[in-house]
């Protein structure tokens, strides 16, 4: 190897050492480089699609040809605000999402507490696997299984409607509530529970003053999953909801049969705005700061 080649290798090695030393001293620069690729993908795939959604919501469709008219208009949002049917659908969707969240919370909290505090480490691992097992099955298979159970000639025989929809969604999203609460309870020191009992607090007071405040961020995390997933779901309503309509069904119908993509985009902004309001309200409680 020539002298110039050796010199070039030494310069390259020195440059690499200099870059490594610089990144070692500047943790923020190192973190920014590590996150640049996923953040770029997030900006293009997720935020870009949201931007396209909002832009499309201000377009319209030619009623004669069915072509998109790319001219700014508030007509879609005016129809949403003035249409009593759409207000009813939005309120019904909120009610269903809230009901699913409350039901999952009532079921998930004692299950998560038993998993985190009342079982051995080996049993905890098996219980976590059992909680995750339903997530490995197909969404459609589980929804149609509930349709068989809740149909007029099924085991439960409740028929189709909002009750069947809430029951099915509560089952589908229950693991998303159990796992965050379980993680929050697992971080809760047992010494705090023992100290509360030593100071004379009964079970309910211990729960109210110790367990609930410290696990509230985990409950919020679970509620974000169950609430948002229920708010935007439309497949379950199609399968077990009968004639019930939620926001997701209105979006689906306007994309398919009605061929009105701009109005579907306008309707799709409703759950996005609802979740932004929900997250802002939760953030004011400080729960997200402790996740």
HELIX and SHEET records of a PDB file:
HELIX    1   1 UNK A    3  UNK A   25  1                                  23    
HELIX    2   2 UNK A   27  UNK A   41  1                                  15    
HELIX    3   3 UNK A   42  UNK A   47  3                                   6    
HELIX    4   4 UNK A   48  UNK A   57  1                                  10    
HELIX    5   5 UNK A   75  UNK A   82  1                                   8    
HELIX    6   6 UNK A   84  UNK A  117  1                                  34    
HELIX    7   7 UNK A  121  UNK A  136  1                                  16    
HELIX    8   8 UNK A  139  UNK A  150  1                                  12    
HELIX    9   9 UNK A  162  UNK A  186  1                                  25    
HELIX   10  10 UNK A  190  UNK A  198  1                                   9    
HELIX   11  11 UNK A  203  UNK A  206  1                                   4    
HELIX   12  12 UNK A  207  UNK A  211  3                                   5    
HELIX   13  13 UNK A  212  UNK A  232  1                                  21    
HELIX   14  14 UNK A  235  UNK A  240  1                                   6    
HELIX   15  15 UNK A  247  UNK A  255  1                                   9    
HELIX   16  16 UNK A  261  UNK A  285  1                                  25    
HELIX   17  17 UNK A  288  UNK A  290  5                                   3    
SHEET    1   A 2 UNK A  60  UNK A  61  0                                        
SHEET    2   A 2 UNK A  68  UNK A  69 -1                                        
END                                                                             
